[in-house]
């Protein structure tokens, strides 16, 4: 029993008397019709994810997936003939059951367990940034204005310090800018700045900067014709669930923007596994959920299959759930009313099998057993079958640190993303302008002081010639604030030039990020 051309062998279904019924396959032609893998903790979701990833890789399809617990990293090492794996292979008549390692590229936002993966503030866009910071509607509006000002001023927003500098300028010139772009509340700006500080403390500064991830580097095919499997180390990243979910959503939006239309290819161009999918939709505003539904619906024509992995089918909104054609349902528990509703929801999404009650079987499935329904002829879902999932060919369990380092050293992207590049951007431009403005200001003050000495007038601030002093000090902004920060001085300089610079026409993607 082998993987057939154009299909991925998933497992063998069983009859009501537990005898083997037939083989179950995922058809590659419908691999871009998306999918769902659900089940309670410990029921075998991660192994199912590994089996699907291995199948796509063998078929020459690149895969991107997140490694939440570290177990999935074993896909990069050759499997071992453990008793429970050999037993499952015998149960489903998988012969020969061979072991192999798969081509893997490890990624890590923090650069500890994989190559650094980054994006820029500009590419992230205001909508996803607002989601990342849990911003209010007013704060999201300020972020949109910030991006507009950056566009018109030719200021590249690459990292957090670029955005902080721009926000400082907006706060200093709120009244003037509000007349051009709409109300800019200083309190909203301050709230965003505080949120950015929190993000920085949570490690988000590692995510923003250059070199930014090139989409082509997660769509590689090895010399042997296997699709490269990109594994994102997410055990540490999961400590900040919002950053994890926003990063994966950004990656989906980049794929949507950059990939050309291909219609329905014979096999996907890329398969994207979104593990812990409930983090994407928890407390998400309606507009974001609608955008996600749009991306999932439209990215299919780009040849990308999106597979959501989560514990409960209720974690995924109905509008998104309706787009997921290939389904693997592991066991669910039904102790609480919500869990009972989840069982009913899961059962109702399958095409019924007259041999058993889907709702009853869901609660009795064993580990590594699942209800499987894949798209078949003409894209219609198959009748749900109770299926023993095949054992993987790669290692079940994590790689060692030494093995991980060896794989990273031999990676096709070794050395490409491992060092930060801090090219000239908004902060550097503003700093240079600030120095120039400070020099001009100092020269002016010296000239005024010289002129005052020549008139033999000696004054102190607030004593005598108040009107004249006020007139001279007016261009300096706030009275009494004599030690401006570099950024504040720079922002005042930018205010005089931003209105005269030619704005750049930028195309924003479906999630509001900038095209490169």
C-alpha positions as a Python dict, from the first residue, in 0.01 Angstrom:
ca = {
    (1, 'X'): (0, 0, 0),
    (2, 'X'): (179, 310, -121),
    (3, 'X'): (110, 673, -189),
    (4, 'X'): (-41, 683, -537),
    (5, 'X'): (25, 943, -805),
    (6, 'X'): (-194, 1244, -746),
    (7, 'X'): (-298, 1126, -398),
    (8, 'X'): (-174, 1124, -39),
    (9, 'X'): (-239, 807, 159),
    (10, 'X'): (-400, 915, 488),
    (11, 'X'): (-502, 582, 642),
    (12, 'X'): (-746, 294, 621),
    (13, 'X'): (-1112, 314, 718),
    (14, 'X'): (-1288, 45, 920),
    (15, 'X'): (-1624, -127, 900),
    (16, 'X'): (-1859, -141, 1199),
    (17, 'X'): (-1705, -480, 1294),
    (18, 'X'): (-1357, -310, 1298),
    (19, 'X'): (-1234, -494, 988),
    (20, 'X'): (-1052, -286, 726),
    (21, 'X'): (-1285, -121, 478),
    (22, 'X'): (-1073, 73, 225),
    (23, 'X'): (-783, 312, 186),
    (24, 'X'): (-845, 683, 240),
    (25, 'X'): (-666, 940, 29),
    (26, 'X'): (-637, 1316, -4),
    (27, 'X'): (-646, 1406, -372),
    (28, 'X'): (-371, 1656, -458),
    (29, 'X'): (-592, 1822, -719),
    (30, 'X'): (-817, 1935, -433),
    (31, 'X'): (-536, 2010, -190),
    (32, 'X'): (-588, 2385, -240),
    (33, 'X'): (-953, 2354, -131),
    (34, 'X'): (-827, 2391, 227),
    (35, 'X'): (-887, 2166, 526),
    (36, 'X'): (-955, 2127, 895),
    (37, 'X'): (-791, 1900, 1156),
    (38, 'X'): (-966, 1903, 1494),
    (39, 'X'): (-968, 1700, 1813),
    (40, 'X'): (-909, 1714, 2185),
    (41, 'X'): (-560, 1724, 2336),
    (42, 'X'): (-376, 1393, 2303),
    (43, 'X'): (-590, 1246, 2027),
    (44, 'X'): (-324, 1256, 1753),
    (45, 'X'): (-367, 1590, 1572),
    (46, 'X'): (9, 1659, 1555),
    (47, 'X'): (82, 1317, 1403),
    (48, 'X'): (-195, 1372, 1147),
    (49, 'X'): (-44, 1708, 1062),
    (50, 'X'): (296, 1539, 1017),
    (51, 'X'): (148, 1267, 794),
    (52, 'X'): (-18, 1528, 570),
    (53, 'X'): (299, 1742, 559),
    (54, 'X'): (508, 1439, 461),
    (55, 'X'): (258, 1346, 190),
    (56, 'X'): (258, 1693, 38),
    (57, 'X'): (638, 1710, 55),
    (58, 'X'): (673, 1376, -126),
    (59, 'X'): (445, 1510, -396),
    (60, 'X'): (677, 1810, -446),
    (61, 'X'): (453, 2059, -262),
    (62, 'X'): (626, 2303, -21),
    (63, 'X'): (474, 2315, 327),
    (64, 'X'): (470, 2578, 602),
    (65, 'X'): (373, 2478, 956),
    (66, 'X'): (422, 2591, 1315),
    (67, 'X'): (580, 2363, 1576),
    (68, 'X'): (393, 2449, 1894),
    (69, 'X'): (543, 2188, 2131),
    (70, 'X'): (867, 2101, 1950),
    (71, 'X'): (743, 1753, 1850),
    (72, 'X'): (697, 1837, 1483),
    (73, 'X'): (1069, 1904, 1435),
    (74, 'X'): (1123, 1528, 1413),
    (75, 'X'): (998, 1538, 1055),
    (76, 'X'): (1353, 1644, 965),
    (77, 'X'): (1496, 1313, 1094),
    (78, 'X'): (1453, 956, 976),
    (79, 'X'): (1184, 763, 1163),
    (80, 'X'): (1246, 461, 1382),
    (81, 'X'): (1061, 130, 1394),
    (82, 'X'): (886, 174, 1728),
    (83, 'X'): (636, -90, 1837),
    (84, 'X'): (323, 126, 1819),
    (85, 'X'): (416, 254, 1473),
    (86, 'X'): (486, -94, 1334),
    (87, 'X'): (162, -222, 1487),
    (88, 'X'): (-42, 53, 1319),
    (89, 'X'): (129, -18, 984),
    (90, 'X'): (29, -385, 1017),
    (91, 'X'): (-329, -293, 1111),
    (92, 'X'): (-378, -96, 791),
    (93, 'X'): (-165, -328, 572),
    (94, 'X'): (91, -58, 500),
    (95, 'X'): (364, -260, 330),
    (96, 'X'): (642, -183, 294),
    (97, 'X'): (650, 69, 580),
    (98, 'X'): (965, 271, 513),
    (99, 'X'): (1134, 547, 709),
    (100, 'X'): (1293, 862, 573),
    (101, 'X'): (1381, 1219, 662),
    (102, 'X'): (1236, 1519, 485),
    (103, 'X'): (1397, 1846, 370),
    (104, 'X'): (1326, 2100, 644),
    (105, 'X'): (1406, 2468, 696),
    (106, 'X'): (1374, 2577, 1058),
    (107, 'X'): (1249, 2932, 1125),
    (108, 'X'): (1226, 3127, 1451),
    (109, 'X'): (1126, 3489, 1514),
    (110, 'X'): (1381, 3500, 1797),
    (111, 'X'): (1659, 3337, 1592),
    (112, 'X'): (1724, 3070, 1856),
    (113, 'X'): (1584, 2748, 1705),
    (114, 'X'): (1579, 2851, 1342),
    (115, 'X'): (1666, 3121, 1091),
    (116, 'X'): (1536, 3466, 1179),
    (117, 'X'): (1206, 3555, 1019),
    (118, 'X'): (1105, 3921, 1002),
    (119, 'X'): (883, 4168, 827),
    (120, 'X'): (874, 4546, 822),
    (121, 'X'): (621, 4777, 983),
    (122, 'X'): (519, 4894, 635),
    (123, 'X'): (450, 4539, 514),
    (124, 'X'): (253, 4454, 825),
    (125, 'X'): (13, 4742, 762),
    (126, 'X'): (-217, 4934, 999),
    (127, 'X'): (-495, 4675, 1026),
    (128, 'X'): (-271, 4392, 1146),
    (129, 'X'): (-73, 4627, 1369),
    (130, 'X'): (-399, 4738, 1529),
    (131, 'X'): (-489, 4373, 1586),
    (132, 'X'): (-146, 4305, 1733),
    (133, 'X'): (-185, 4591, 1979),
    (134, 'X'): (-554, 4526, 2048),
    (135, 'X'): (-613, 4887, 1942),
    (136, 'X'): (-945, 5067, 1960),
    (137, 'X'): (-1118, 5205, 1651),
    (138, 'X'): (-981, 5553, 1723),
    (139, 'X'): (-628, 5420, 1765),
    (140, 'X'): (-655, 5222, 1442),
    (141, 'X'): (-756, 5547, 1270),
    (142, 'X'): (-441, 5716, 1402),
    (143, 'X'): (-231, 5427, 1269),
    (144, 'X'): (-389, 5468, 926),
    (145, 'X'): (-300, 5839, 933),
    (146, 'X'): (57, 5752, 1036),
    (147, 'X'): (96, 5529, 731),
    (148, 'X'): (-49, 5801, 507),
    (149, 'X'): (199, 6057, 640),
    (150, 'X'): (485, 5812, 587),
    (151, 'X'): (369, 5752, 229),
    (152, 'X'): (356, 6121, 149),
    (153, 'X'): (682, 6201, 325),
    (154, 'X'): (883, 5917, 169),
    (155, 'X'): (964, 5782, 516),
    (156, 'X'): (1034, 5407, 520),
    (157, 'X'): (876, 5236, 820),
    (158, 'X'): (1090, 4932, 886),
    (159, 'X'): (1109, 4876, 1261),
    (160, 'X'): (953, 4990, 1587),
    (161, 'X'): (1178, 5294, 1630),
    (162, 'X'): (1065, 5426, 1290),
    (163, 'X'): (702, 5409, 1396),
    (164, 'X'): (781, 5562, 1737),
    (165, 'X'): (952, 5855, 1568),
    (166, 'X'): (655, 5915, 1341),
    (167, 'X'): (412, 5900, 1632),
    (168, 'X'): (617, 6158, 1821),
    (169, 'X'): (589, 6391, 1523),
    (170, 'X'): (214, 6340, 1505),
    (171, 'X'): (176, 6416, 1875),
    (172, 'X'): (380, 6738, 1846),
    (173, 'X'): (182, 6854, 1542),
    (174, 'X'): (-161, 6708, 1620),
    (175, 'X'): (-354, 7031, 1557),
    (176, 'X'): (-200, 7102, 1219),
    (177, 'X'): (-222, 6741, 1098),
    (178, 'X'): (-581, 6700, 1214),
    (179, 'X'): (-681, 6967, 964),
    (180, 'X'): (-526, 6764, 681),
    (181, 'X'): (-600, 6403, 776),
    (182, 'X'): (-878, 6408, 1035),
    (183, 'X'): (-881, 6418, 1413),
    (184, 'X'): (-557, 6303, 1575),
    (185, 'X'): (-604, 6263, 1947),
    (186, 'X'): (-288, 6298, 2151),
    (187, 'X'): (-433, 6050, 2399),
    (188, 'X'): (-476, 5793, 2119),
    (189, 'X'): (-118, 5852, 2005),
    (190, 'X'): (1, 5808, 2362),
    (191, 'X'): (-195, 5483, 2397),
    (192, 'X'): (-38, 5347, 2079),
    (193, 'X'): (308, 5441, 2201),
    (194, 'X'): (247, 5260, 2529),
    (195, 'X'): (122, 4955, 2338),
    (196, 'X'): (439, 4958, 2129),
    (197, 'X'): (646, 4956, 2446),
    (198, 'X'): (455, 4650, 2566),
    (199, 'X'): (513, 4478, 2233),
    (200, 'X'): (882, 4557, 2256),
    (201, 'X'): (900, 4405, 2603),
    (202, 'X'): (725, 4093, 2470),
    (203, 'X'): (991, 4051, 2202),
    (204, 'X'): (807, 4195, 1902),
    (205, 'X'): (1113, 4402, 1811),
    (206, 'X'): (1268, 4076, 1687),
    (207, 'X'): (989, 4048, 1431),
    (208, 'X'): (1020, 4393, 1274),
    (209, 'X'): (1319, 4482, 1061),
    (210, 'X'): (1525, 4362, 769),
    (211, 'X'): (1605, 4145, 585),
    (212, 'X'): (1235, 4068, 554),
    (213, 'X'): (1125, 3717, 468),
    (214, 'X'): (1106, 3650, 94),
    (215, 'X'): (802, 3438, 11),
    (216, 'X'): (1006, 3238, -238),
    (217, 'X'): (1214, 3099, 49),
    (218, 'X'): (917, 2909, 192),
    (219, 'X'): (823, 2775, -152),
    (220, 'X'): (1136, 2580, -232),
    (221, 'X'): (1165, 2231, -380),
    (222, 'X'): (1469, 2016, -299),
    (223, 'X'): (1700, 1867, -560),
    (224, 'X'): (1529, 1533, -502),
    (225, 'X'): (1194, 1687, -597),
    (226, 'X'): (1054, 1699, -243),
    (227, 'X'): (877, 2012, -126),
    (228, 'X'): (1073, 2190, 146),
    (229, 'X'): (893, 2185, 481),
    (230, 'X'): (929, 2517, 664),
    (231, 'X'): (890, 2459, 1039),
    (232, 'X'): (838, 2766, 1258),
    (233, 'X'): (963, 2715, 1614),
    (234, 'X'): (665, 2847, 1808),
    (235, 'X'): (708, 2715, 2162),
    (236, 'X'): (846, 3050, 2284),
    (237, 'X'): (632, 3252, 2044),
    (238, 'X'): (320, 3098, 2196),
    (239, 'X'): (388, 3294, 2514),
    (240, 'X'): (254, 3588, 2311),
    (241, 'X'): (-45, 3430, 2133),
    (242, 'X'): (-152, 3752, 1961),
    (243, 'X'): (190, 3794, 1799),
    (244, 'X'): (181, 3430, 1686),
    (245, 'X'): (-161, 3463, 1525),
    (246, 'X'): (-83, 3801, 1369),
    (247, 'X'): (244, 3673, 1222),
    (248, 'X'): (73, 3379, 1051),
    (249, 'X'): (-205, 3604, 924),
    (250, 'X'): (53, 3846, 785),
    (251, 'X'): (223, 3557, 606),
    (252, 'X'): (-108, 3453, 451),
    (253, 'X'): (-168, 3810, 333),
    (254, 'X'): (179, 3824, 176),
    (255, 'X'): (113, 3499, -8),
    (256, 'X'): (-216, 3639, -132),
    (257, 'X'): (-56, 3962, -256),
    (258, 'X'): (254, 3821, -421),
    (259, 'X'): (145, 3495, -583),
    (260, 'X'): (-12, 3499, -930),
    (261, 'X'): (-347, 3348, -1016),
    (262, 'X'): (-315, 2984, -1122),
    (263, 'X'): (-675, 2861, -1102),
    (264, 'X'): (-698, 2493, -1000),
    (265, 'X'): (-356, 2332, -1052),
    (266, 'X'): (-288, 1958, -1043),
    (267, 'X'): (-134, 2008, -700),
    (268, 'X'): (-100, 2307, -465),
    (269, 'X'): (186, 2554, -495),
    (270, 'X'): (206, 2566, -114),
    (271, 'X'): (20, 2417, 181),
    (272, 'X'): (-8, 2629, 494),
    (273, 'X'): (-95, 2468, 830),
    (274, 'X'): (-239, 2713, 1085),
    (275, 'X'): (-200, 2535, 1420),
    (276, 'X'): (-384, 2661, 1729),
    (277, 'X'): (-622, 2837, 1489),
    (278, 'X'): (-851, 2954, 1769),
    (279, 'X'): (-589, 3219, 1854),
    (280, 'X'): (-663, 3389, 1522),
    (281, 'X'): (-1033, 3431, 1591),
    (282, 'X'): (-1044, 3485, 1969),
    (283, 'X'): (-1192, 3831, 2032),
    (284, 'X'): (-1119, 3927, 1671),
    (285, 'X'): (-1317, 4228, 1545),
    (286, 'X'): (-1577, 4157, 1280),
    (287, 'X'): (-1382, 4335, 1008),
    (288, 'X'): (-1078, 4111, 1066),
    (289, 'X'): (-1285, 3793, 1058),
    (290, 'X'): (-1440, 3908, 731),
    (291, 'X'): (-1096, 3975, 583),
    (292, 'X'): (-972, 3631, 690),
    (293, 'X'): (-1275, 3473, 524),
    (294, 'X'): (-1193, 3668, 207),
    (295, 'X'): (-831, 3556, 207),
    (296, 'X'): (-922, 3190, 262),
    (297, 'X'): (-1180, 3205, -15),
    (298, 'X'): (-961, 3384, -269),
    (299, 'X'): (-615, 3240, -197),
    (300, 'X'): (-729, 2905, -333),
    (301, 'X'): (-694, 3046, -686),
    (302, 'X'): (-330, 3127, -604),
    (303, 'X'): (-268, 2755, -551),
    (304, 'X'): (-236, 2782, -172),
    (305, 'X'): (-414, 2536, 57),
    (306, 'X'): (-482, 2651, 414),
    (307, 'X'): (-535, 2385, 680),
    (308, 'X'): (-662, 2498, 1021),
    (309, 'X'): (-562, 2282, 1319),
    (310, 'X'): (-751, 2333, 1643),
    (311, 'X'): (-921, 2147, 1926),
    (312, 'X'): (-1279, 2241, 1858),
    (313, 'X'): (-1462, 2307, 1529),
    (314, 'X'): (-1646, 2590, 1707),
    (315, 'X'): (-1312, 2774, 1721),
    (316, 'X'): (-1349, 2856, 1350),
    (317, 'X'): (-1627, 3095, 1236),
    (318, 'X'): (-1895, 2939, 1016),
    (319, 'X'): (-1805, 3160, 719),
    (320, 'X'): (-1449, 3024, 728),
    (321, 'X'): (-1556, 2669, 816),
    (322, 'X'): (-1764, 2657, 499),
    (323, 'X'): (-1446, 2703, 290),
    (324, 'X'): (-1268, 2398, 435),
    (325, 'X'): (-1318, 2092, 213),
    (326, 'X'): (-1079, 1824, 345),
    (327, 'X'): (-1157, 1726, 706),
    (328, 'X'): (-1001, 1507, 972),
    (329, 'X'): (-1191, 1491, 1303),
    (330, 'X'): (-1019, 1326, 1599),
    (331, 'X'): (-1200, 1246, 1925),
    (332, 'X'): (-1391, 1513, 2113),
    (333, 'X'): (-1506, 1506, 2472),
    (334, 'X'): (-1869, 1587, 2553),
    (335, 'X'): (-1883, 1664, 2925),
    (336, 'X'): (-2006, 2024, 2913),
    (337, 'X'): (-2290, 2183, 2711),
    (338, 'X'): (-2037, 2363, 2490),
    (339, 'X'): (-1851, 2038, 2421),
    (340, 'X'): (-2179, 1865, 2336),
    (341, 'X'): (-2257, 2148, 2094),
    (342, 'X'): (-1911, 2107, 1939),
    (343, 'X'): (-1976, 1735, 1882),
    (344, 'X'): (-2305, 1813, 1710),
    (345, 'X'): (-2143, 2087, 1499),
    (346, 'X'): (-1863, 1853, 1392),
    (347, 'X'): (-2109, 1575, 1307),
    (348, 'X'): (-2330, 1807, 1104),
    (349, 'X'): (-2039, 1919, 884),
    (350, 'X'): (-1979, 1566, 751),
    (351, 'X'): (-2160, 1381, 476),
    (352, 'X'): (-2340, 1110, 679),
    (353, 'X'): (-2240, 744, 671),
    (354, 'X'): (-2541, 508, 697),
    (355, 'X'): (-2330, 252, 887),
    (356, 'X'): (-2289, 461, 1204),
    (357, 'X'): (-2393, 773, 1392),
    (358, 'X'): (-2126, 1036, 1340),
    (359, 'X'): (-2206, 1217, 1665),
    (360, 'X'): (-2177, 895, 1867),
    (361, 'X'): (-1851, 784, 1706),
    (362, 'X'): (-1673, 1120, 1761),
    (363, 'X'): (-1668, 1066, 2138),
    (364, 'X'): (-1539, 707, 2116),
    (365, 'X'): (-1248, 743, 1873),
    (366, 'X'): (-913, 611, 1993),
    (367, 'X'): (-575, 785, 1973),
    (368, 'X'): (-459, 807, 1613),
    (369, 'X'): (-811, 736, 1489),
    (370, 'X'): (-1029, 994, 1317),
    (371, 'X'): (-1334, 1059, 1109),
    (372, 'X'): (-1210, 1146, 761),
    (373, 'X'): (-1389, 1311, 471),
    (374, 'X'): (-1189, 1430, 172),
    (375, 'X'): (-1298, 1596, -149),
    (376, 'X'): (-1342, 1349, -434),
    (377, 'X'): (-1473, 1365, -791),
    (378, 'X'): (-1591, 1713, -892),
    (379, 'X'): (-1487, 1849, -552),
    (380, 'X'): (-1774, 1688, -358),
    (381, 'X'): (-1700, 1569, -2),
    (382, 'X'): (-1677, 1194, 44),
    (383, 'X'): (-1891, 1000, 288),
    (384, 'X'): (-1731, 1024, 632),
    (385, 'X'): (-1529, 719, 731),
    (386, 'X'): (-1390, 601, 1063),
    (387, 'X'): (-1020, 584, 982),
    (388, 'X'): (-694, 463, 1137),
    (389, 'X'): (-436, 730, 1047),
    (390, 'X'): (-120, 590, 894),
    (391, 'X'): (209, 617, 1089),
    (392, 'X'): (454, 884, 968),
    (393, 'X'): (784, 806, 795),
    (394, 'X'): (977, 1077, 978),
    (395, 'X'): (1063, 1067, 1346),
    (396, 'X'): (778, 1097, 1594),
    (397, 'X'): (924, 1336, 1850),
    (398, 'X'): (1169, 1628, 1849),
    (399, 'X'): (1517, 1648, 1700),
    (400, 'X'): (1812, 1709, 1930),
    (401, 'X'): (1981, 2049, 1952),
    (402, 'X'): (2285, 1912, 1766),
    (403, 'X'): (2066, 1774, 1487),
    (404, 'X'): (1882, 2106, 1460),
    (405, 'X'): (2207, 2302, 1431),
    (406, 'X'): (2339, 2065, 1164),
    (407, 'X'): (2018, 2107, 961),
    (408, 'X'): (2035, 2486, 996),
    (409, 'X'): (2400, 2493, 886),
    (410, 'X'): (2316, 2301, 569),
    (411, 'X'): (2000, 2501, 502),
    (412, 'X'): (1956, 2668, 161),
    (413, 'X'): (1897, 3000, 342),
    (414, 'X'): (2188, 2970, 586),
    (415, 'X'): (2341, 3315, 643),
    (416, 'X'): (2067, 3500, 455),
    (417, 'X'): (1849, 3603, 750),
    (418, 'X'): (2073, 3551, 1050),
    (419, 'X'): (2208, 3909, 1077),
    (420, 'X'): (2008, 4231, 1115),
    (421, 'X'): (2033, 4496, 845),
    (422, 'X'): (1956, 4851, 961),
    (423, 'X'): (1949, 5060, 645),
    (424, 'X'): (1845, 5422, 627),
    (425, 'X'): (1479, 5458, 715),
    (426, 'X'): (1245, 5703, 886),
    (427, 'X'): (1441, 5720, 1211),
    (428, 'X'): (1777, 5775, 1043),
    (429, 'X'): (1636, 6037, 805),
    (430, 'X'): (1472, 6224, 1088),
    (431, 'X'): (1783, 6207, 1302),
    (432, 'X'): (1993, 6362, 1025),
    (433, 'X'): (1739, 6639, 977),
    (434, 'X'): (1732, 6693, 1352),
    (435, 'X'): (2108, 6751, 1365),
    (436, 'X'): (2084, 7004, 1085),
    (437, 'X'): (1790, 7180, 1251),
    (438, 'X'): (1974, 7186, 1585),
    (439, 'X'): (2282, 7343, 1424),
    (440, 'X'): (2070, 7611, 1257),
    (441, 'X'): (1887, 7678, 1583),
    (442, 'X'): (2213, 7709, 1775),
    (443, 'X'): (2352, 7951, 1516),
    (444, 'X'): (2036, 8161, 1536),
    (445, 'X'): (2049, 8172, 1914),
    (446, 'X'): (2413, 8279, 1903),
    (447, 'X'): (2327, 8554, 1658),
    (448, 'X'): (2040, 8677, 1876),
    (449, 'X'): (2258, 8668, 2186),
    (450, 'X'): (2528, 8868, 2009),
    (451, 'X'): (2270, 9121, 1899),
    (452, 'X'): (2139, 9153, 2255),
    (453, 'X'): (2487, 9207, 2399),
    (454, 'X'): (2549, 9478, 2146),
    (455, 'X'): (2249, 9667, 2284),
    (456, 'X'): (2383, 9635, 2640),
    (457, 'X'): (2062, 9468, 2746),
    (458, 'X'): (2078, 9191, 3004),
    (459, 'X'): (1752, 8996, 3054),
    (460, 'X'): (1619, 8685, 3218),
    (461, 'X'): (1326, 8476, 3087),
    (462, 'X'): (1006, 8636, 3214),
    (463, 'X'): (1167, 8973, 3306),
    (464, 'X'): (1140, 9264, 3066),
    (465, 'X'): (1088, 9258, 2690),
    (466, 'X'): (840, 8970, 2735),
    (467, 'X'): (664, 9044, 2407),
    (468, 'X'): (991, 9047, 2215),
    (469, 'X'): (1114, 8730, 2384),
    (470, 'X'): (787, 8555, 2313),
    (471, 'X'): (812, 8660, 1949),
    (472, 'X'): (1166, 8525, 1922),
    (473, 'X'): (1081, 8199, 2095),
    (474, 'X'): (758, 8126, 1910),
    (475, 'X'): (914, 7907, 1638),
    (476, 'X'): (1065, 7687, 1909),
    (477, 'X'): (726, 7538, 1996),
    (478, 'X'): (639, 7482, 2360),
    (479, 'X'): (771, 7751, 2593),
    (480, 'X'): (986, 7631, 2879),
    (481, 'X'): (1083, 7308, 2695),
    (482, 'X'): (1439, 7399, 2602),
    (483, 'X'): (1593, 7052, 2571),
    (484, 'X'): (1418, 6892, 2278),
    (485, 'X'): (1479, 6527, 2203),
    (486, 'X'): (1639, 6448, 1870),
    (487, 'X'): (1316, 6302, 1741),
    (488, 'X'): (1110, 6605, 1845),
    (489, 'X'): (1344, 6840, 1665),
    (490, 'X'): (1340, 6618, 1362),
    (491, 'X'): (965, 6596, 1351),
    (492, 'X'): (932, 6975, 1348),
    (493, 'X'): (1167, 6985, 1053),
    (494, 'X'): (964, 6720, 871),
    (495, 'X'): (645, 6920, 926),
    (496, 'X'): (783, 7194, 703),
    (497, 'X'): (873, 6957, 421),
    (498, 'X'): (612, 6681, 422),
    (499, 'X'): (344, 6897, 257),
    (500, 'X'): (566, 6973, -41),
    (501, 'X'): (695, 6623, -112),
    (502, 'X'): (542, 6418, -390),
    (503, 'X'): (330, 6135, -246),
    (504, 'X'): (398, 5783, -356),
    (505, 'X'): (112, 5576, -500),
    (506, 'X'): (99, 5254, -297),
    (507, 'X'): (-119, 4949, -348),
    (508, 'X'): (-251, 4800, -27),
    (509, 'X'): (-342, 4436, -3),
    (510, 'X'): (-658, 4281, 130),
    (511, 'X'): (-527, 4303, 487),
    (512, 'X'): (-388, 4654, 455),
    (513, 'X'): (-21, 4565, 422),
    (514, 'X'): (205, 4734, 169),
    (515, 'X'): (327, 4564, -144),
    (516, 'X'): (702, 4560, -170),
}
